[in-house]
Amino acid sequence: MTSKQRAYLKGLAMTMDPIFQIGKNSLTPEFTKAVQEALEARELIKISVLQNCLDDPKELAGMIAERTRAQVVQVIGKKIVLYKEGKDDKKKIILPKA
């Protein structure tokens, strides 16, 4: 992903509300599955890391991205933004050319 594409996705994510929260249970298989399904439906999602979660948001973002084959767009404070390109028939977001 180029910096131009990442900047475009950050712009889209600015107006989004987090659809998931990571709490003290951190990453469970059920949570990962739910994120996977949301990425397939939406392509771009925002996740909030709650105060009671002791894990580092950057590490969590990396683990979620690895497990869901998504890309980390950004991690700011306790907010994570992930992107996964949709299948051809479900593609919603058109990234700018490199």
C-alpha positions as CSV (number, residue, x, y, z in Angstrom):
1,M,0.0,0.0,0.0
2,T,1.4,3.4,-1.0
3,S,1.4,6.4,1.3
4,K,-1.1,8.1,-1.0
5,Q,-3.5,5.1,-0.6
6,R,-3.0,5.0,3.1
7,A,-3.7,8.8,3.4
8,Y,-6.9,8.2,1.4
9,L,-8.0,5.4,3.7
10,K,-7.2,7.5,6.8
11,G,-9.4,10.3,5.4
12,L,-12.3,7.8,5.0
13,A,-11.8,6.4,8.5
14,M,-11.8,9.8,10.2
15,T,-15.6,10.0,10.0
16,M,-16.2,6.4,11.0
17,D,-17.1,5.1,14.5
18,P,-15.4,2.1,16.0
19,I,-17.5,-1.1,15.4
20,F,-15.5,-3.3,17.7
21,Q,-13.9,-2.9,21.2
22,I,-11.1,-4.9,22.6
23,G,-11.4,-5.3,26.4
24,K,-9.6,-7.3,29.1
25,N,-10.1,-10.6,27.2
26,S,-7.9,-9.2,24.4
27,L,-8.1,-11.2,21.2
28,T,-10.3,-14.3,21.3
29,P,-10.9,-16.5,18.3
30,E,-14.5,-15.3,18.2
31,F,-13.4,-11.7,18.1
32,T,-11.0,-12.4,15.2
33,K,-13.8,-14.2,13.3
34,A,-16.1,-11.2,13.8
35,V,-13.5,-8.8,12.6
36,Q,-12.8,-11.0,9.6
37,E,-16.5,-11.0,8.7
38,A,-16.8,-7.2,9.1
39,L,-13.7,-6.6,6.9
40,E,-15.3,-8.8,4.2
41,A,-18.5,-6.8,4.4
42,R,-17.1,-3.3,4.8
43,E,-13.4,-3.4,3.7
44,L,-12.4,-0.5,6.2
45,I,-13.1,-0.8,9.9
46,K,-12.2,1.0,13.1
47,I,-11.5,-0.8,16.4
48,S,-11.3,0.8,19.8
49,V,-9.0,-0.6,22.5
50,L,-10.6,-0.1,26.0
51,Q,-8.7,1.2,29.0
52,N,-8.9,-2.3,30.8
53,C,-7.0,-4.0,27.9
54,L,-3.4,-4.3,29.0
55,D,-2.0,-5.1,25.5
56,D,-0.3,-2.5,23.3
57,P,-2.7,-1.3,20.5
58,K,0.1,-1.4,17.9
59,E,0.8,-5.1,18.8
60,L,-2.9,-5.9,18.7
61,A,-3.3,-4.2,15.3
62,G,-0.4,-6.3,13.9
63,M,-1.9,-9.6,15.3
64,I,-5.4,-8.8,14.0
65,A,-4.1,-7.9,10.6
66,E,-2.0,-11.1,10.4
67,R,-4.9,-13.3,11.4
68,T,-7.4,-11.6,9.1
69,R,-4.9,-11.0,6.2
70,A,-5.8,-7.3,6.4
71,Q,-3.5,-4.2,6.4
72,V,-3.1,-1.8,9.3
73,V,-3.9,1.7,8.0
74,Q,-3.1,3.4,11.3
75,V,-3.0,3.2,15.0
76,I,-3.7,6.4,16.9
77,G,-3.8,6.1,20.7
78,K,-6.3,3.4,21.4
79,K,-7.9,3.4,17.9
80,I,-7.0,0.9,15.2
81,V,-8.0,1.2,11.5
82,L,-7.8,-1.9,9.3
83,Y,-8.3,-2.3,5.6
84,K,-8.8,-5.5,3.6
85,E,-9.5,-5.3,-0.2
86,G,-12.9,-6.8,-1.0
87,K,-13.5,-9.5,-3.6
88,D,-14.2,-8.1,-7.1
89,D,-18.0,-8.4,-6.7
90,K,-18.0,-6.8,-3.3
91,K,-15.5,-4.0,-3.8
92,K,-16.7,-0.7,-2.3
93,I,-13.5,1.3,-1.9
94,I,-11.5,2.3,-5.0
95,L,-8.0,3.2,-4.0
96,P,-6.1,5.9,-5.8
97,K,-3.4,4.7,-8.2
98,A,0.1,4.6,-6.9
